[in-house]
Amino acid sequence: MALIGSYELLMMIIRSAQVLEDAPIVPGLPDMDPLQAQAAEVFADYLAADRIPSVGAIRAQFHVGQSRAQRVRACLASMIGK
């Protein structure tokens, strides 16, 4: 059972890495991390209303850790000038 569980965790990590590599690049933002570009698209409504999504919302949407979610949030904040 432990071997099967470990294999499933490994496959989940590999699949999530492939999703991030296939993420579209937002025109006009070439230096941006693909996850940040994807977050800009997903949270476009927030940004249009001059709001920044919470770290928890980013973590839940993209299944990333706290520090990565904080970097994404800081990038989104810089996009609206906050």
PDB file of N, CA, C and O in Angstrom:
ATOM      1  N   MET A   1       0.829  -1.191   0.000  1.00  0.00           N
ATOM      2  CA  MET A   1       0.000   0.000   0.000  1.00  0.00           C
ATOM      3  C   MET A   1       0.878   1.260   0.000  1.00  0.00           C
ATOM      4  O   MET A   1       0.572   2.233  -0.690  1.00  0.00           O
ATOM      5  N   ALA A   2       1.965   1.237   0.774  1.00  0.00           N
ATOM      6  CA  ALA A   2       2.855   2.393   0.831  1.00  0.00           C
ATOM      7  C   ALA A   2       3.506   2.644  -0.523  1.00  0.00           C
ATOM      8  O   ALA A   2       3.664   3.795  -0.931  1.00  0.00           O
ATOM      9  N   LEU A   3       3.881   1.583  -1.215  1.00  0.00           N
ATOM     10  CA  LEU A   3       4.483   1.720  -2.540  1.00  0.00           C
ATOM     11  C   LEU A   3       3.496   2.345  -3.523  1.00  0.00           C
ATOM     12  O   LEU A   3       3.870   3.228  -4.295  1.00  0.00           O
ATOM     13  N   ILE A   4       2.272   1.908  -3.503  1.00  0.00           N
ATOM     14  CA  ILE A   4       1.250   2.460  -4.395  1.00  0.00           C
ATOM     15  C   ILE A   4       0.998   3.928  -4.063  1.00  0.00           C
ATOM     16  O   ILE A   4       0.885   4.762  -4.961  1.00  0.00           O
ATOM     17  N   GLY A   5       0.911   4.237  -2.773  1.00  0.00           N
ATOM     18  CA  GLY A   5       0.710   5.629  -2.367  1.00  0.00           C
ATOM     19  C   GLY A   5       1.859   6.520  -2.802  1.00  0.00           C
ATOM     20  O   GLY A   5       1.638   7.640  -3.264  1.00  0.00           O
ATOM     21  N   SER A   6       3.092   6.030  -2.658  1.00  0.00           N
ATOM     22  CA  SER A   6       4.269   6.804  -3.073  1.00  0.00           C
ATOM     23  C   SER A   6       4.266   7.039  -4.578  1.00  0.00           C
ATOM     24  O   SER A   6       4.585   8.129  -5.051  1.00  0.00           O
ATOM     25  N   TYR A   7       3.900   5.999  -5.319  1.00  0.00           N
ATOM     26  CA  TYR A   7       3.840   6.122  -6.776  1.00  0.00           C
ATOM     27  C   TYR A   7       2.794   7.158  -7.191  1.00  0.00           C
ATOM     28  O   TYR A   7       3.042   7.967  -8.086  1.00  0.00           O
ATOM     29  N   GLU A   8       1.640   7.136  -6.550  1.00  0.00           N
ATOM     30  CA  GLU A   8       0.589   8.110  -6.871  1.00  0.00           C
ATOM     31  C   GLU A   8       1.038   9.534  -6.557  1.00  0.00           C
ATOM     32  O   GLU A   8       0.751  10.449  -7.329  1.00  0.00           O
ATOM     33  N   LEU A   9       1.731   9.739  -5.449  1.00  0.00           N
ATOM     34  CA  LEU A   9       2.250  11.071  -5.123  1.00  0.00           C
ATOM     35  C   LEU A   9       3.252  11.541  -6.169  1.00  0.00           C
ATOM     36  O   LEU A   9       3.230  12.699  -6.584  1.00  0.00           O
ATOM     37  N   LEU A  10       4.124  10.640  -6.591  1.00  0.00           N
ATOM     38  CA  LEU A  10       5.104  10.979  -7.621  1.00  0.00           C
ATOM     39  C   LEU A  10       4.411  11.362  -8.922  1.00  0.00           C
ATOM     40  O   LEU A  10       4.802  12.338  -9.562  1.00  0.00           O
ATOM     41  N   MET A  11       3.399  10.617  -9.321  1.00  0.00           N
ATOM     42  CA  MET A  11       2.680  10.926 -10.548  1.00  0.00           C
ATOM     43  C   MET A  11       1.946  12.263 -10.445  1.00  0.00           C
ATOM     44  O   MET A  11       1.865  13.000 -11.428  1.00  0.00           O
ATOM     45  N   MET A  12       1.413  12.581  -9.271  1.00  0.00           N
ATOM     46  CA  MET A  12       0.738  13.861  -9.084  1.00  0.00           C
ATOM     47  C   MET A  12       1.728  15.019  -9.255  1.00  0.00           C
ATOM     48  O   MET A  12       1.394  16.043  -9.851  1.00  0.00           O
ATOM     49  N   ILE A  13       2.931  14.854  -8.734  1.00  0.00           N
ATOM     50  CA  ILE A  13       3.955  15.893  -8.877  1.00  0.00           C
ATOM     51  C   ILE A  13       4.335  16.051 -10.343  1.00  0.00           C
ATOM     52  O   ILE A  13       4.452  17.175 -10.833  1.00  0.00           O
ATOM     53  N   ILE A  14       4.527  14.958 -11.037  1.00  0.00           N
ATOM     54  CA  ILE A  14       4.906  15.019 -12.454  1.00  0.00           C
ATOM     55  C   ILE A  14       3.801  15.669 -13.279  1.00  0.00           C
ATOM     56  O   ILE A  14       4.087  16.496 -14.145  1.00  0.00           O
ATOM     57  N   ARG A  15       2.546  15.311 -13.025  1.00  0.00           N
ATOM     58  CA  ARG A  15       1.435  15.907 -13.782  1.00  0.00           C
ATOM     59  C   ARG A  15       1.319  17.402 -13.530  1.00  0.00           C
ATOM     60  O   ARG A  15       1.067  18.164 -14.463  1.00  0.00           O
ATOM     61  N   SER A  16       1.498  17.835 -12.286  1.00  0.00           N
ATOM     62  CA  SER A  16       1.378  19.266 -11.994  1.00  0.00           C
ATOM     63  C   SER A  16       2.513  20.047 -12.638  1.00  0.00           C
ATOM     64  O   SER A  16       2.312  21.190 -13.050  1.00  0.00           O
ATOM     65  N   ALA A  17       3.695  19.460 -12.735  1.00  0.00           N
ATOM     66  CA  ALA A  17       4.815  20.135 -13.398  1.00  0.00           C
ATOM     67  C   ALA A  17       4.535  20.288 -14.885  1.00  0.00           C
ATOM     68  O   ALA A  17       4.898  21.305 -15.476  1.00  0.00           O
ATOM     69  N   GLN A  18       3.901  19.304 -15.496  1.00  0.00           N
ATOM     70  CA  GLN A  18       3.572  19.387 -16.912  1.00  0.00           C
ATOM     71  C   GLN A  18       2.524  20.453 -17.171  1.00  0.00           C
ATOM     72  O   GLN A  18       2.592  21.132 -18.195  1.00  0.00           O
ATOM     73  N   VAL A  19       1.564  20.622 -16.287  1.00  0.00           N
ATOM     74  CA  VAL A  19       0.527  21.635 -16.454  1.00  0.00           C
ATOM     75  C   VAL A  19       1.163  23.023 -16.441  1.00  0.00           C
ATOM     76  O   VAL A  19       0.784  23.876 -17.243  1.00  0.00           O
ATOM     77  N   LEU A  20       2.118  23.265 -15.550  1.00  0.00           N
ATOM     78  CA  LEU A  20       2.757  24.569 -15.470  1.00  0.00           C
ATOM     79  C   LEU A  20       3.599  24.855 -16.705  1.00  0.00           C
ATOM     80  O   LEU A  20       3.673  26.002 -17.144  1.00  0.00           O
ATOM     81  N   GLU A  21       4.241  23.823 -17.281  1.00  0.00           N
ATOM     82  CA  GLU A  21       5.040  24.038 -18.480  1.00  0.00           C
ATOM     83  C   GLU A  21       4.158  24.387 -19.673  1.00  0.00           C
ATOM     84  O   GLU A  21       4.576  25.144 -20.549  1.00  0.00           O
ATOM     85  N   ASP A  22       2.946  23.847 -19.716  1.00  0.00           N
ATOM     86  CA  ASP A  22       2.043  24.078 -20.834  1.00  0.00           C
ATOM     87  C   ASP A  22       1.224  25.354 -20.686  1.00  0.00           C
ATOM     88  O   ASP A  22       0.430  25.682 -21.568  1.00  0.00           O
ATOM     89  N   ALA A  23       1.406  26.076 -19.588  1.00  0.00           N
ATOM     90  CA  ALA A  23       0.619  27.281 -19.342  1.00  0.00           C
ATOM     91  C   ALA A  23       0.948  28.342 -20.394  1.00  0.00           C
ATOM     92  O   ALA A  23       2.110  28.500 -20.770  1.00  0.00           O
ATOM     93  N   PRO A  24      -0.052  29.060 -20.864  1.00  0.00           N
ATOM     94  CA  PRO A  24       0.196  30.089 -21.871  1.00  0.00           C
ATOM     95  C   PRO A  24       0.951  31.282 -21.289  1.00  0.00           C
ATOM     96  O   PRO A  24       0.830  31.597 -20.105  1.00  0.00           O
ATOM     97  N   ILE A  25       1.722  31.928 -22.137  1.00  0.00           N
ATOM     98  CA  ILE A  25       2.444  33.121 -21.721  1.00  0.00           C
ATOM     99  C   ILE A  25       1.603  34.329 -22.102  1.00  0.00           C
ATOM    100  O   ILE A  25       1.141  34.438 -23.238  1.00  0.00           O
ATOM    101  N   VAL A  26       1.407  35.224 -21.162  1.00  0.00           N
ATOM    102  CA  VAL A  26       0.598  36.409 -21.402  1.00  0.00           C
ATOM    103  C   VAL A  26       1.414  37.392 -22.243  1.00  0.00           C
ATOM    104  O   VAL A  26       2.540  37.719 -21.868  1.00  0.00           O
ATOM    105  N   PRO A  27       0.879  37.868 -23.365  1.00  0.00           N
ATOM    106  CA  PRO A  27       1.595  38.837 -24.185  1.00  0.00           C
ATOM    107  C   PRO A  27       1.890  40.095 -23.376  1.00  0.00           C
ATOM    108  O   PRO A  27       1.047  40.575 -22.618  1.00  0.00           O
ATOM    109  N   GLY A  28       3.097  40.620 -23.551  1.00  0.00           N
ATOM    110  CA  GLY A  28       3.484  41.837 -22.842  1.00  0.00           C
ATOM    111  C   GLY A  28       4.124  41.555 -21.489  1.00  0.00           C
ATOM    112  O   GLY A  28       4.609  42.476 -20.833  1.00  0.00           O
ATOM    113  N   LEU A  29       4.133  40.293 -21.064  1.00  0.00           N
ATOM    114  CA  LEU A  29       4.729  39.924 -19.786  1.00  0.00           C
ATOM    115  C   LEU A  29       5.681  38.735 -19.995  1.00  0.00           C
ATOM    116  O   LEU A  29       5.457  37.667 -19.424  1.00  0.00           O
ATOM    117  N   PRO A  30       6.741  38.905 -20.807  1.00  0.00           N
ATOM    118  CA  PRO A  30       7.581  37.765 -21.164  1.00  0.00           C
ATOM    119  C   PRO A  30       8.424  37.217 -20.023  1.00  0.00           C
ATOM    120  O   PRO A  30       8.761  36.033 -20.053  1.00  0.00           O
ATOM    121  N   ASP A  31       8.789  38.027 -18.999  1.00  0.00           N
ATOM    122  CA  ASP A  31       9.668  37.551 -17.931  1.00  0.00           C
ATOM    123  C   ASP A  31       8.890  36.832 -16.839  1.00  0.00           C
ATOM    124  O   ASP A  31       9.486  36.312 -15.896  1.00  0.00           O
ATOM    125  N   MET A  32       7.606  36.797 -16.951  1.00  0.00           N
ATOM    126  CA  MET A  32       6.765  36.289 -15.880  1.00  0.00           C
ATOM    127  C   MET A  32       6.819  34.768 -15.814  1.00  0.00           C
ATOM    128  O   MET A  32       6.837  34.079 -16.835  1.00  0.00           O
ATOM    129  N   ASP A  33       6.844  34.274 -14.598  1.00  0.00           N
ATOM    130  CA  ASP A  33       6.734  32.847 -14.317  1.00  0.00           C
ATOM    131  C   ASP A  33       5.412  32.357 -14.919  1.00  0.00           C
ATOM    132  O   ASP A  33       4.404  33.057 -14.816  1.00  0.00           O
ATOM    133  N   PRO A  34       5.389  31.188 -15.537  1.00  0.00           N
ATOM    134  CA  PRO A  34       4.129  30.707 -16.131  1.00  0.00           C
ATOM    135  C   PRO A  34       2.979  30.646 -15.126  1.00  0.00           C
ATOM    136  O   PRO A  34       1.826  30.891 -15.481  1.00  0.00           O
ATOM    137  N   LEU A  35       3.293  30.320 -13.875  1.00  0.00           N
ATOM    138  CA  LEU A  35       2.245  30.273 -12.863  1.00  0.00           C
ATOM    139  C   LEU A  35       1.693  31.676 -12.599  1.00  0.00           C
ATOM    140  O   LEU A  35       0.490  31.844 -12.399  1.00  0.00           O
ATOM    141  N   GLN A  36       2.559  32.668 -12.599  1.00  0.00           N
ATOM    142  CA  GLN A  36       2.101  34.045 -12.381  1.00  0.00           C
ATOM    143  C   GLN A  36       1.230  34.503 -13.543  1.00  0.00           C
ATOM    144  O   GLN A  36       0.230  35.190 -13.336  1.00  0.00           O
ATOM    145  N   ALA A  37       1.597  34.132 -14.747  1.00  0.00           N
ATOM    146  CA  ALA A  37       0.785  34.486 -15.914  1.00  0.00           C
ATOM    147  C   ALA A  37      -0.571  33.791 -15.855  1.00  0.00           C
ATOM    148  O   ALA A  37      -1.599  34.382 -16.184  1.00  0.00           O
ATOM    149  N   GLN A  38      -0.560  32.537 -15.436  1.00  0.00           N
ATOM    150  CA  GLN A  38      -1.807  31.793 -15.318  1.00  0.00           C
ATOM    151  C   GLN A  38      -2.684  32.397 -14.220  1.00  0.00           C
ATOM    152  O   GLN A  38      -3.904  32.479 -14.367  1.00  0.00           O
ATOM    153  N   ALA A  39      -2.059  32.816 -13.123  1.00  0.00           N
ATOM    154  CA  ALA A  39      -2.802  33.439 -12.023  1.00  0.00           C
ATOM    155  C   ALA A  39      -3.417  34.764 -12.478  1.00  0.00           C
ATOM    156  O   ALA A  39      -4.530  35.102 -12.077  1.00  0.00           O
ATOM    157  N   ALA A  40      -2.697  35.511 -13.311  1.00  0.00           N
ATOM    158  CA  ALA A  40      -3.227  36.774 -13.820  1.00  0.00           C
ATOM    159  C   ALA A  40      -4.487  36.540 -14.641  1.00  0.00           C
ATOM    160  O   ALA A  40      -5.414  37.349 -14.612  1.00  0.00           O
ATOM    161  N   GLU A  41      -4.518  35.436 -15.369  1.00  0.00           N
ATOM    162  CA  GLU A  41      -5.712  35.113 -16.157  1.00  0.00           C
ATOM    163  C   GLU A  41      -6.853  34.635 -15.265  1.00  0.00           C
ATOM    164  O   GLU A  41      -7.996  35.065 -15.426  1.00  0.00           O
ATOM    165  N   VAL A  42      -6.541  33.746 -14.324  1.00  0.00           N
ATOM    166  CA  VAL A  42      -7.569  33.179 -13.461  1.00  0.00           C
ATOM    167  C   VAL A  42      -8.200  34.246 -12.578  1.00  0.00           C
ATOM    168  O   VAL A  42      -9.415  34.252 -12.380  1.00  0.00           O
ATOM    169  N   PHE A  43      -7.383  35.146 -12.048  1.00  0.00           N
ATOM    170  CA  PHE A  43      -7.872  36.167 -11.127  1.00  0.00           C
ATOM    171  C   PHE A  43      -8.053  37.525 -11.812  1.00  0.00           C
ATOM    172  O   PHE A  43      -7.926  38.567 -11.171  1.00  0.00           O
ATOM    173  N   ALA A  44      -8.345  37.509 -13.103  1.00  0.00           N
ATOM    174  CA  ALA A  44      -8.526  38.753 -13.860  1.00  0.00           C
ATOM    175  C   ALA A  44      -9.651  39.608 -13.288  1.00  0.00           C
ATOM    176  O   ALA A  44      -9.552  40.835 -13.290  1.00  0.00           O
ATOM    177  N   ASP A  45     -10.718  38.980 -12.798  1.00  0.00           N
ATOM    178  CA  ASP A  45     -11.833  39.736 -12.220  1.00  0.00           C
ATOM    179  C   ASP A  45     -11.395  40.476 -10.961  1.00  0.00           C
ATOM    180  O   ASP A  45     -11.781  41.625 -10.747  1.00  0.00           O
ATOM    181  N   TYR A  46     -10.600  39.827 -10.140  1.00  0.00           N
ATOM    182  CA  TYR A  46     -10.063  40.474  -8.936  1.00  0.00           C
ATOM    183  C   TYR A  46      -9.230  41.689  -9.330  1.00  0.00           C
ATOM    184  O   TYR A  46      -9.403  42.779  -8.786  1.00  0.00           O
ATOM    185  N   LEU A  47      -8.327  41.483 -10.280  1.00  0.00           N
ATOM    186  CA  LEU A  47      -7.420  42.555 -10.682  1.00  0.00           C
ATOM    187  C   LEU A  47      -8.175  43.720 -11.310  1.00  0.00           C
ATOM    188  O   LEU A  47      -7.815  44.880 -11.110  1.00  0.00           O
ATOM    189  N   ALA A  48      -9.216  43.410 -12.066  1.00  0.00           N
ATOM    190  CA  ALA A  48     -10.019  44.463 -12.690  1.00  0.00           C
ATOM    191  C   ALA A  48     -10.714  45.321 -11.638  1.00  0.00           C
ATOM    192  O   ALA A  48     -10.963  46.506 -11.859  1.00  0.00           O
ATOM    193  N   ALA A  49     -11.025  44.716 -10.488  1.00  0.00           N
ATOM    194  CA  ALA A  49     -11.682  45.443  -9.400  1.00  0.00           C
ATOM    195  C   ALA A  49     -10.658  46.007  -8.406  1.00  0.00           C
ATOM    196  O   ALA A  49     -11.021  46.407  -7.300  1.00  0.00           O
ATOM    197  N   ASP A  50      -9.371  46.037  -8.804  1.00  0.00           N
ATOM    198  CA  ASP A  50      -8.282  46.512  -7.938  1.00  0.00           C
ATOM    199  C   ASP A  50      -8.219  45.741  -6.627  1.00  0.00           C
ATOM    200  O   ASP A  50      -7.956  46.317  -5.572  1.00  0.00           O
ATOM    201  N   ARG A  51      -8.462  44.440  -6.699  1.00  0.00           N
ATOM    202  CA  ARG A  51      -8.355  43.568  -5.535  1.00  0.00           C
ATOM    203  C   ARG A  51      -7.293  42.518  -5.811  1.00  0.00           C
ATOM    204  O   ARG A  51      -7.023  42.170  -6.961  1.00  0.00           O
ATOM    205  N   ILE A  52      -6.696  42.021  -4.738  1.00  0.00           N
ATOM    206  CA  ILE A  52      -5.670  40.995  -4.856  1.00  0.00           C
ATOM    207  C   ILE A  52      -6.206  39.731  -4.170  1.00  0.00           C
ATOM    208  O   ILE A  52      -6.692  39.811  -3.042  1.00  0.00           O
ATOM    209  N   PRO A  53      -6.127  38.584  -4.819  1.00  0.00           N
ATOM    210  CA  PRO A  53      -6.608  37.368  -4.169  1.00  0.00           C
ATOM    211  C   PRO A  53      -5.739  37.017  -2.967  1.00  0.00           C
ATOM    212  O   PRO A  53      -4.559  37.365  -2.921  1.00  0.00           O
ATOM    213  N   SER A  54      -6.322  36.336  -2.010  1.00  0.00           N
ATOM    214  CA  SER A  54      -5.567  35.948  -0.820  1.00  0.00           C
ATOM    215  C   SER A  54      -4.581  34.831  -1.160  1.00  0.00           C
ATOM    216  O   SER A  54      -4.710  34.144  -2.173  1.00  0.00           O
ATOM    217  N   VAL A  55      -3.602  34.676  -0.288  1.00  0.00           N
ATOM    218  CA  VAL A  55      -2.630  33.597  -0.456  1.00  0.00           C
ATOM    219  C   VAL A  55      -3.355  32.251  -0.412  1.00  0.00           C
ATOM    220  O   VAL A  55      -3.024  31.337  -1.167  1.00  0.00           O
ATOM    221  N   GLY A  56      -4.332  32.138   0.464  1.00  0.00           N
ATOM    222  CA  GLY A  56      -5.105  30.899   0.555  1.00  0.00           C
ATOM    223  C   GLY A  56      -5.843  30.578  -0.730  1.00  0.00           C
ATOM    224  O   GLY A  56      -5.902  29.421  -1.145  1.00  0.00           O
ATOM    225  N   ALA A  57      -6.408  31.602  -1.363  1.00  0.00           N
ATOM    226  CA  ALA A  57      -7.119  31.384  -2.628  1.00  0.00           C
ATOM    227  C   ALA A  57      -6.153  30.933  -3.723  1.00  0.00           C
ATOM    228  O   ALA A  57      -6.485  30.070  -4.535  1.00  0.00           O
ATOM    229  N   ILE A  58      -4.973  31.516  -3.739  1.00  0.00           N
ATOM    230  CA  ILE A  58      -3.962  31.141  -4.736  1.00  0.00           C
ATOM    231  C   ILE A  58      -3.499  29.708  -4.489  1.00  0.00           C
ATOM    232  O   ILE A  58      -3.364  28.921  -5.425  1.00  0.00           O
ATOM    233  N   ARG A  59      -3.256  29.378  -3.223  1.00  0.00           N
ATOM    234  CA  ARG A  59      -2.830  28.012  -2.882  1.00  0.00           C
ATOM    235  C   ARG A  59      -3.890  26.988  -3.274  1.00  0.00           C
ATOM    236  O   ARG A  59      -3.569  25.928  -3.811  1.00  0.00           O
ATOM    237  N   ALA A  60      -5.144  27.307  -3.005  1.00  0.00           N
ATOM    238  CA  ALA A  60      -6.231  26.381  -3.326  1.00  0.00           C
ATOM    239  C   ALA A  60      -6.392  26.205  -4.834  1.00  0.00           C
ATOM    240  O   ALA A  60      -6.633  25.095  -5.310  1.00  0.00           O
ATOM    241  N   GLN A  61      -6.261  27.287  -5.579  1.00  0.00           N
ATOM    242  CA  GLN A  61      -6.458  27.237  -7.028  1.00  0.00           C
ATOM    243  C   GLN A  61      -5.338  26.466  -7.734  1.00  0.00           C
ATOM    244  O   GLN A  61      -5.598  25.684  -8.649  1.00  0.00           O
ATOM    245  N   PHE A  62      -4.084  26.692  -7.300  1.00  0.00           N
ATOM    246  CA  PHE A  62      -2.942  26.139  -8.038  1.00  0.00           C
ATOM    247  C   PHE A  62      -2.200  25.021  -7.302  1.00  0.00           C
ATOM    248  O   PHE A  62      -1.239  24.462  -7.831  1.00  0.00           O
ATOM    249  N   HIS A  63      -2.637  24.698  -6.101  1.00  0.00           N
ATOM    250  CA  HIS A  63      -2.015  23.615  -5.326  1.00  0.00           C
ATOM    251  C   HIS A  63      -0.511  23.832  -5.171  1.00  0.00           C
ATOM    252  O   HIS A  63       0.291  22.950  -5.479  1.00  0.00           O
ATOM    253  N   VAL A  64      -0.143  25.016  -4.689  1.00  0.00           N
ATOM    254  CA  VAL A  64       1.257  25.356  -4.452  1.00  0.00           C
ATOM    255  C   VAL A  64       1.461  25.643  -2.969  1.00  0.00           C
ATOM    256  O   VAL A  64       0.500  25.756  -2.208  1.00  0.00           O
ATOM    257  N   GLY A  65       2.713  25.757  -2.574  1.00  0.00           N
ATOM    258  CA  GLY A  65       3.046  26.041  -1.187  1.00  0.00           C
ATOM    259  C   GLY A  65       2.872  27.511  -0.832  1.00  0.00           C
ATOM    260  O   GLY A  65       2.568  28.350  -1.680  1.00  0.00           O
ATOM    261  N   GLN A  66       3.073  27.789   0.442  1.00  0.00           N
ATOM    262  CA  GLN A  66       2.889  29.136   0.976  1.00  0.00           C
ATOM    263  C   GLN A  66       3.823  30.155   0.308  1.00  0.00           C
ATOM    264  O   GLN A  66       3.376  31.222  -0.112  1.00  0.00           O
ATOM    265  N   SER A  67       5.104  29.832   0.212  1.00  0.00           N
ATOM    266  CA  SER A  67       6.058  30.808  -0.335  1.00  0.00           C
ATOM    267  C   SER A  67       5.798  31.085  -1.810  1.00  0.00           C
ATOM    268  O   SER A  67       5.904  32.231  -2.250  1.00  0.00           O
ATOM    269  N   ARG A  68       5.463  30.065  -2.574  1.00  0.00           N
ATOM    270  CA  ARG A  68       5.170  30.277  -4.006  1.00  0.00           C
ATOM    271  C   ARG A  68       3.902  31.111  -4.167  1.00  0.00           C
ATOM    272  O   ARG A  68       3.837  31.989  -5.028  1.00  0.00           O
ATOM    273  N   ALA A  69       2.903  30.840  -3.344  1.00  0.00           N
ATOM    274  CA  ALA A  69       1.665  31.615  -3.399  1.00  0.00           C
ATOM    275  C   ALA A  69       1.915  33.065  -3.023  1.00  0.00           C
ATOM    276  O   ALA A  69       1.298  33.966  -3.592  1.00  0.00           O
ATOM    277  N   GLN A  70       2.809  33.304  -2.072  1.00  0.00           N
ATOM    278  CA  GLN A  70       3.137  34.675  -1.686  1.00  0.00           C
ATOM    279  C   GLN A  70       3.839  35.413  -2.824  1.00  0.00           C
ATOM    280  O   GLN A  70       3.587  36.597  -3.048  1.00  0.00           O
ATOM    281  N   ARG A  71       4.724  34.711  -3.547  1.00  0.00           N
ATOM    282  CA  ARG A  71       5.396  35.344  -4.693  1.00  0.00           C
ATOM    283  C   ARG A  71       4.393  35.679  -5.798  1.00  0.00           C
ATOM    284  O   ARG A  71       4.471  36.740  -6.417  1.00  0.00           O
ATOM    285  N   VAL A  72       3.459  34.772  -6.036  1.00  0.00           N
ATOM    286  CA  VAL A  72       2.428  35.020  -7.049  1.00  0.00           C
ATOM    287  C   VAL A  72       1.569  36.207  -6.631  1.00  0.00           C
ATOM    288  O   VAL A  72       1.241  37.059  -7.457  1.00  0.00           O
ATOM    289  N   ARG A  73       1.207  36.265  -5.362  1.00  0.00           N
ATOM    290  CA  ARG A  73       0.378  37.374  -4.856  1.00  0.00           C
ATOM    291  C   ARG A  73       1.121  38.699  -4.986  1.00  0.00           C
ATOM    292  O   ARG A  73       0.525  39.711  -5.354  1.00  0.00           O
ATOM    293  N   ALA A  74       2.422  38.700  -4.687  1.00  0.00           N
ATOM    294  CA  ALA A  74       3.218  39.924  -4.825  1.00  0.00           C
ATOM    295  C   ALA A  74       3.280  40.370  -6.288  1.00  0.00           C
ATOM    296  O   ALA A  74       3.236  41.566  -6.574  1.00  0.00           O
ATOM    297  N   CYS A  75       3.382  39.423  -7.204  1.00  0.00           N
ATOM    298  CA  CYS A  75       3.381  39.756  -8.623  1.00  0.00           C
ATOM    299  C   CYS A  75       2.040  40.354  -9.038  1.00  0.00           C
ATOM    300  O   CYS A  75       1.994  41.346  -9.767  1.00  0.00           O
ATOM    301  N   LEU A  76       0.948  39.745  -8.570  1.00  0.00           N
ATOM    302  CA  LEU A  76      -0.382  40.275  -8.899  1.00  0.00           C
ATOM    303  C   LEU A  76      -0.575  41.664  -8.305  1.00  0.00           C
ATOM    304  O   LEU A  76      -1.197  42.528  -8.923  1.00  0.00           O
ATOM    305  N   ALA A  77      -0.040  41.876  -7.102  1.00  0.00           N
ATOM    306  CA  ALA A  77      -0.149  43.194  -6.458  1.00  0.00           C
ATOM    307  C   ALA A  77       0.608  44.241  -7.265  1.00  0.00           C
ATOM    308  O   ALA A  77       0.152  45.378  -7.391  1.00  0.00           O
ATOM    309  N   SER A  78       1.756  43.866  -7.810  1.00  0.00           N
ATOM    310  CA  SER A  78       2.539  44.823  -8.592  1.00  0.00           C
ATOM    311  C   SER A  78       1.841  45.165  -9.908  1.00  0.00           C
ATOM    312  O   SER A  78       2.059  46.238 -10.471  1.00  0.00           O
ATOM    313  N   MET A  79       0.996  44.244 -10.397  1.00  0.00           N
ATOM    314  CA  MET A  79       0.269  44.493 -11.638  1.00  0.00           C
ATOM    315  C   MET A  79      -0.796  45.583 -11.472  1.00  0.00           C
ATOM    316  O   MET A  79      -1.114  46.300 -12.421  1.00  0.00           O
ATOM    317  N   ILE A  80      -1.340  45.699 -10.262  1.00  0.00           N
ATOM    318  CA  ILE A  80      -2.362  46.734 -10.042  1.00  0.00           C
ATOM    319  C   ILE A  80      -1.809  47.907  -9.260  1.00  0.00           C
ATOM    320  O   ILE A  80      -2.531  48.855  -8.952  1.00  0.00           O
ATOM    321  N   GLY A  81      -0.519  47.841  -8.938  1.00  0.00           N
ATOM    322  CA  GLY A  81       0.132  48.977  -8.291  1.00  0.00           C
ATOM    323  C   GLY A  81      -0.061  49.084  -6.795  1.00  0.00           C
ATOM    324  O   GLY A  81       0.065  50.174  -6.236  1.00  0.00           O
ATOM    325  N   LYS A  82      -0.366  47.967  -6.124  1.00  0.00           N
ATOM    326  CA  LYS A  82      -0.529  47.998  -4.671  1.00  0.00           C
ATOM    327  C   LYS A  82       0.689  47.442  -3.991  1.00  0.00           C
ATOM    328  O   LYS A  82       0.739  47.386  -2.763  1.00  0.00           O
TER     329      LYS A  82
END
